[in-house]
Amino acid sequence: MSLEAIQKVAGAEQAARERRAEAAEEAKRIVADAERAGKQLVQDRRARAEQEARAMLADAEAQAEKKAEQTLADHAARCEALKQDARKRLDKAAALIVGRVGNS
């Protein structure tokens, strides 16, 4: 083989090594970029999920509070009805007691 041919082969081998090194570096950069983007996506989704969970919890608490208020109002109304019913019977109960005491 001539010196010129040997130099061409050596140059081609060197160029191939450089291209492989450049390709390896590019691959590392692509992987690092993908990992960074993936981590950011996970972080964004986690933040969004936490925000949605807080909103759902606030909604559930508001509904529970509304239901509790309604239950309290219903029970207060029933209580008032029982009091009114008891007041109506008070005179009758007092008369019955007075009658029993008077008959003793």
C-alpha positions as CSV (number, residue, x, y, z in Angstrom):
1,M,0.0,0.0,0.0
2,S,1.2,3.4,-0.8
3,L,1.8,6.1,1.8
4,E,-1.0,8.1,0.4
5,A,-3.5,5.3,0.7
6,I,-2.3,4.6,4.3
7,Q,-2.9,8.3,5.1
8,K,-6.4,8.2,3.6
9,V,-7.3,5.1,5.6
10,A,-5.9,6.7,8.8
11,G,-7.8,9.9,8.1
12,A,-11.0,8.0,7.4
13,E,-10.5,6.1,10.7
14,Q,-9.9,9.3,12.6
15,A,-12.9,10.9,11.0
16,A,-15.0,7.9,11.9
17,R,-13.8,8.0,15.6
18,E,-14.6,11.7,15.7
19,R,-18.1,11.1,14.3
20,R,-18.7,8.3,16.8
21,A,-17.5,10.6,19.7
22,E,-19.8,13.4,18.4
23,A,-22.7,10.9,18.1
24,A,-22.1,9.7,21.6
25,E,-22.1,13.2,23.0
26,E,-25.2,14.0,21.0
27,A,-26.9,10.9,22.4
28,K,-25.9,11.9,25.9
29,R,-27.4,15.4,25.4
30,I,-30.6,14.0,23.9
31,V,-31.0,11.6,26.9
32,A,-30.3,14.4,29.4
33,D,-32.8,16.7,27.7
34,A,-35.4,13.9,27.7
35,E,-34.8,13.2,31.4
36,R,-35.1,16.9,32.2
37,A,-38.3,17.2,30.2
38,G,-39.7,14.1,31.8
39,K,-39.0,15.3,35.3
40,Q,-40.5,18.7,34.5
41,L,-43.6,17.0,33.1
42,V,-43.9,14.8,36.2
43,Q,-43.5,17.9,38.4
44,D,-46.1,19.8,36.4
45,R,-48.6,16.9,36.5
46,R,-48.0,16.4,40.2
47,A,-48.7,20.1,40.9
48,R,-51.8,20.0,38.8
49,A,-53.0,16.9,40.6
50,E,-52.4,18.5,44.0
51,Q,-54.3,21.6,42.8
52,E,-57.2,19.5,41.6
53,A,-57.2,17.5,44.9
54,R,-57.3,20.7,46.9
55,A,-60.2,22.0,44.8
56,M,-62.1,18.7,45.2
57,L,-61.5,18.8,49.0
58,A,-62.7,22.4,49.2
59,D,-65.8,21.5,47.2
60,A,-66.4,18.4,49.4
61,E,-66.0,20.5,52.6
62,A,-68.4,23.2,51.2
63,Q,-71.0,20.5,50.4
64,A,-70.6,18.9,53.9
65,E,-70.9,22.3,55.5
66,K,-74.1,23.0,53.5
67,K,-75.5,19.6,54.4
68,A,-74.7,20.1,58.1
69,E,-76.4,23.5,58.1
70,Q,-79.4,22.0,56.4
71,T,-79.5,19.2,59.0
72,L,-79.2,21.7,61.8
73,A,-82.0,23.8,60.4
74,D,-84.2,20.7,60.0
75,H,-83.6,19.6,63.5
76,A,-84.2,23.1,64.9
77,A,-87.5,23.2,63.0
78,R,-88.5,19.8,64.5
79,C,-87.4,20.9,67.9
80,E,-89.6,24.0,67.6
81,A,-92.5,21.9,66.5
82,L,-92.1,19.6,69.5
83,K,-91.9,22.7,71.8
84,Q,-95.1,24.1,70.3
85,D,-96.8,20.7,70.7
86,A,-95.6,20.5,74.3
87,R,-96.9,24.1,75.0
88,K,-100.3,23.1,73.6
89,R,-100.4,20.2,76.0
90,L,-99.1,22.1,79.0
91,D,-102.5,23.5,80.1
92,K,-104.0,20.0,79.8
93,A,-101.1,18.5,81.8
94,A,-101.4,21.2,84.4
95,A,-105.1,20.6,84.7
96,L,-104.6,16.9,85.0
97,I,-102.0,17.4,87.8
98,V,-104.2,19.9,89.6
99,G,-107.1,17.4,89.3
100,R,-105.1,14.6,90.7
101,V,-103.7,16.6,93.6
102,G,-107.1,18.0,94.4
103,N,-108.6,14.5,94.4
104,S,-106.1,13.2,96.8
